[in-house]
Amino acid sequence: MIIGFGSDPNACALRATLMAHAAMLGHTVIDFGSDDPIYAHTAINVAKAVVGEEVDRGVLLCGTGIGVSIAANKVPGAYCALVSDV
């Protein structure tokens, strides 16, 4: 499975940890980063990659999760939900 990861600057460490874990499990990991000061751009890029079938799944992280969820859901065909517990 190909998994795309993106985050805002608040979640860089968590993104790196999750990417390493996914790679350890044998998944291909694509890092969409967190360098853009407008976190919505990263969220939209990950959502577009999922809709465009460049990645099988996308994982977005931010301080609360609300901002990236809202931004990703602006992409037609993308469905993003805020998840905070297993």
Beta strands, then each sheet from edge to edge (+ up, - down):
strand 1: 2-7
strand 2: 28-33
strand 3: 57-61
sheet 1: 2+ 1+ 3+
end
